[in-house]
Amino acid sequence: MNLVLFGPPGAGKGTQAQSVCVEYGLVHLSTGNLFRAHISNETPLGKEVKSILDAGELVPDSIVLNMVKEELQKPAFQKGVVFDGFPRTVAQAEGLQDVMKEVNTSIDAFIMLDVPNDVLVQRLLSRGEGRSDDTEKKIQHRLDVYQKETTPVKGYYESKGTVYSILGIGTIEEVFSRIQSVIDSL
Ligand code: AMP
């Protein structure tokens, strides 16, 4: 089973992805985490993308897709993947479709976490992870980038009939049980 956990910054994708992986024996693939690891390890890729993450802009599709393709070569991902923060553009969604086709698999569900904007800003400001892109100005910019560049990805999966929208507010456990209902219905 392969899932996309989708939603704006602060929707709780990372937290929920971890719970889903534990419960269903899947492997978490967060492009944001991968980029942050490259940055802290000062790899050539990390050096290339640091200023992009700091500015809250999107990393170019070709770089993201190459990194994801390489990551998916790891045998662990054969168990099934929970994508978090990816795909973030329609071009990435198309690229993912091609990669999945090559290995005879597909995305079983695209789960959208709906959270009102004011709640997102509050969550991101109080997240306290010390992320350089969690300042008020950059948060607003990331939400704008999400609206403009990332929301069309939902339309892409709608055309494939795999979209499930759930309410992303309430406790972590409440949101998780809504996600479980979706997965258990697949
Ligand atoms: P996240 O941890 O998912 O909020 O991602 C943090 C930052 O990493 C984003 O603001 C982007 O700069 C970059 N990033 C992560 N995933 C992607 C992606 N799929 N496409 C483009 N940029 C990404």
Residues whose N, C-alpha, C, O or C-beta is under 5 A from the ligand:
A	BS01	AMP	T31 G32 N33 F35 I52 L53 G56 E57 L58 V59 V64 G85 F86 P87 R88
